[in-house]
């Protein structure tokens, strides 16, 4: 056992002790939540309920409707306002590398005990207790271990939430973060009752026609820049209007760009119209690992993984592209090349 593994184990024990001792909890995750964020949020909620705890899930109202892929998850109980007894609750952040990724004043200013459960390598360790396992493929892997330590039965509903998190954050078990631990967890969840084909269909085969129209427009506008090192597209407000699609239907567009041969970084720049902190959202993928896109995201207050990250910005599209080209060149060495 490595020193890092021992440290994670001790923090896992501490979190288990806090859960056993506590009565009331508030759970949250980052803005624009993905499958790992939502699956881990729901899984911890069910774990706490099984243990007889008073558990509330919180996400801001602007996160709804969720991306269509995740609307089958039973998240009707999510609160959009702070409960009156927030000061008496232990706050658990899930899959959130930086507290500013949940930009809500009552959470950032509260003096609650904070449990921070995450797997991002750039986590700022903002919690009272920080359970950060950078070797985990997803936050759900940590939650899975926590459920076992707490002796919680792996019901089909709990297993389903964890499987959604696992399969999405490993890219259907194709990303480099997939390892034996990931597959052992998948086997355990399937044994607990996960219907693999049903989850796959709900995640990847329930696309409304508006989503496909938006994808077509995004693919039509792909630009290969910096001598092919950057594949980027822009989804504008006009694209949403013309296709009848919402911003929630942009999920998965980036996966098409990252398949372009010779690309080092793929990026989707999209307009936001939900009253968020930034005019545009930038999602990035590092195709071969040579560029750390989380370092690029941190320049603008974002974050993520070395190979998958994002940030918000008010810069116009052209300036975002210039910024990305410059950052790629800085990491790879040498000046940017012409498009």
N, C-alpha and C positions, 0 to 999 in steps of 0.2 A: 504494500500500500504506500502511495506517495504522500509527501507532506501535504500537497494540495487536497488529495482525497481525504486525508485525516481531518483537515480543516473543515471541508464541506460536511463531513460526517458529524463533527461536533456542533456545527451550526444547525444541521438538520435536527439533532437532539434538542437544541435550545428552542427551535421553533415548535417542535412537538410538545415541549414542556409548556411553552406559552399558550398553546392551543388548549392543552388539558386544563390549565389553570384559569384561562379566561372564560368569560360568559358571553360578551357581546363583541361583535366584529363588524367592520366595514371593509368590503373588498372592492378593489378597483384595478384598472390597468391603464395602458397608454391610449392617447387619442388615436383616431383612425385604427381601431383594433383589428388585428388579423386573426387567423384561425387559432394560433397558439394563445394569444391574449384572451380570446373569448372562451376557448375550450378550458384553459386553466382557471379562468374566473368562475365558470360554471362548476368545474370539478371541485374546487376548494369550497364553494358554497354548499355543494351536496355533502362533502366530507364533514363540514361543520354541523350541518343539519343532522346528519347521522349521529354525531356525538352529542346531540341535544343542545347545541349552541344557538344563540340568537345571531343570525348572519344576514347582512344586507349587502347587495351588490349595487355599485354606483357607476354610472356612465352619464355624461352630459346628454341632454336631449338632442344635440346636433349630430350625435353619432347614429341616430335612427332616421330613416330605416337603415338597417345594416346592409352591407353588400349581400346580394341575393344568395350567394353561396352559403351564407351562415344563418339565413333566416329560419331554417328548420330547427336550430338549437332553441331549447325552451328557456328563453331569456325574458319572458313577460314580467318577471318579478323585479327587474332592474329599476332602481330608484334614479331619478334625475335631479333630485334636490337633497341637500344634506338632512339627515334625520335630526330631530330635536335633541336627541341624546348623543350627538356625535362626540362630545368631549369625553364620554364614558366608554367609547369603543376603541378597541385595538384596530388600527388600520393595516390592512395587508395589501401591498402593491404586488402585482403579478406581471412579469414580462416587461417591466418598465425600467429602462436603463438610466433614466434621469427623471427626477420628480417633476421637472418642467414639461415632460411629455404628457402629463395630465394637468393642463393649465387651469386649475380651479383654486381660487384663493383660499377657500376654507380648508383644503387639504395641505396646501403649502405653508399656511400660517398656523395650522393647528399644532398643539403641543402633545398630541396623542403619541402613544407608543406605536412605532411603525415597524412592521416586518416587511422586508424587501426580498422577494423571491424572484430570481432571474437567472438567465444564462448568458447575457451579453457581456463580452469581454471589456466593454468600455463603461460598465455600470459605475455610477459615481458613489455607490455605497452610502446612500442618503438615509438609510433606515437606522432604527435603534438596534435591530438585529438584521444582518445582511446575509442571506443564504444565497450565495452566488456560485453556481457551478458552471464554469465556462466550458467544461468538457461535455455537458449535456447537449443533446441536439436541439432541445426545446425546453421551455419552462415546464411543460407538462411532464417531462421525465422526472423532474425534481418533485413535482406534486405526486406522481405515481409512487415514488419512494416514500414520501411523507405519509401517504395513505397506508402503505404497508407498515410503517413504523407505528402508526396510530391504531393499527388493527382494524381498519375500516374495510368492510366487505366490498369487493369490487363488483358492484351491481352492473347490469347492462347499461343503465343510464349514465352512471359515472364513467364506465369504460368507454362509452360512445363519445363523451365530451373530451376525454383524454386522447382518443384515437383521432378525432378531428384535428386537435392541436398537433399531434405527432405527424400525421400524414401531410399536413399543409406546410409545416416548418421544415420538413425534410424533402419537400418537393416530390411527394409520392415516393420517398425513399431513394431519390436520385442525387440529392446534394451531397457534398463531401462531409457534412456533419453527421451523415448516417453511418452507424457502426453496429457492432454486435449488440450493444446495450439497447439500441433503438429497436432492433428486430426482436430481441427477447421481450421487451415491453409490448410490442405489437402482438406477439404470440400470447402473452398473458391477457391482453385486452380481448383478443378474439376468443380465447377460452372462456372469458367472462361474459360473452354474449354479443360482441360487436358483429354486425352484419356488414362485412367488408364491401360487398357490391352495392348495398343500399347507401352506405356513407359515400362511396365514390360517386354514385349517381347524383346524390344531393349536392355534392361539392362541385362536380365537373360536368354534369349532363342536364342541368336545369337552367340553361341560359335563355332569357327572354330575347326576342328578335332584336330589341333595341340595343342589347349588349353586342350582338354580332355586327350590327350596323356601325356602332361606335368603334369596335375593333377594326372594321374595314377602313374607316376614315383614318384611324391611328396608323395602320400599316401603310396606307397610301402616302402618308406624310413622313415616313422614315427618311432620315438623312444619315449618310455615312460620312463622318467628318474626321479630321485629324489623321488623314491617310488610312481611314477605315478603323481606327482604334475605338472610335466612339460611334455607337448607333443610338440615335435619339429621335424622339417624336414628340409632338406637341398636341395636346387635346385642349381645345379652346372652348369658351362658353358657347360659341356658334356651333361647335360640334355637338354639344349636348342638345341645343335647341333643334338642330337639323335632324338628329336621329331620334329625338324623344327620350334619350337616355339620361339617367341621373349620374352624378359623380360616383355613386356607390357601384356603378357597373364598370368601373375602370379596373377592378380587380383582375389580375391575370394578364393584362396587356403586356407588361414588362417581360413576361416569360417568352413571348414571341420574339422580342428584340434580342434577347440574349442568345438566341440560336443562330444569329447571323454570323456566317463564317468570317473569321479574322477579327471579330470584335473583341476588345479588351474590357470596355465598359458599356453597358446598355443603360439608357435613361429614358424615363417618361416624365415629361413636364406637363402638368395639367392645371387648368384654372380651377379655383375653388370659389363657390358662391354661397357657402353656408354660414358666412359671418365668422369664419375662423380667423386666426391671428395673422395669416399670410394670404396674399392674393393667389399664390401658386404653390403647388406641392410637387416635389421632385423625388421620384423613386429611382434607385440605382441598383444595378447588379454588376459584380465583377465576374467576368466569365471564366477566367483562368487563375484567379487568385493573385496575380501580380500587383494589382491595385487594391488598396484598402479603401473601400468606398465609405466606411464608417468615419474615417479620418476626414474625407471630403465633406461629409454631412455635418460633422462637428463644427466646421468653420461657420456654418449658418445656424448653429444651435440644435441641429438634429442629431441622429445617432443610428445605431443598429449594429450589424455584424460586419466583419471584414468584407464579406461578399454580397451583402444585402443591406441597404441602408436608405435613409431618406431624410429630407428636410423641407421646411417651408421657407418661402422667400417672396418678397415683393418685386424682385428684379424682373424685367421683361424677359421674354424667351431668349432673345438674341444675347443678352448679357449672361443669362444662365449658361448658355452654350459656351460662351467665351470663358466663363469661370471653370466649367467642367474640363475643357481642353487644357487650360492652364494647370489645373490640379493633377490631371493625368500625366502631363509632361513632367511636373515636379516630382512625381513618384517614380516614373520610369526613367528619368534622366534625359537631358537634352531639351531643346526648345520644341514647342508644338510644331507639328508638320501641317502643311496645307491640306484643306479638305479636298 
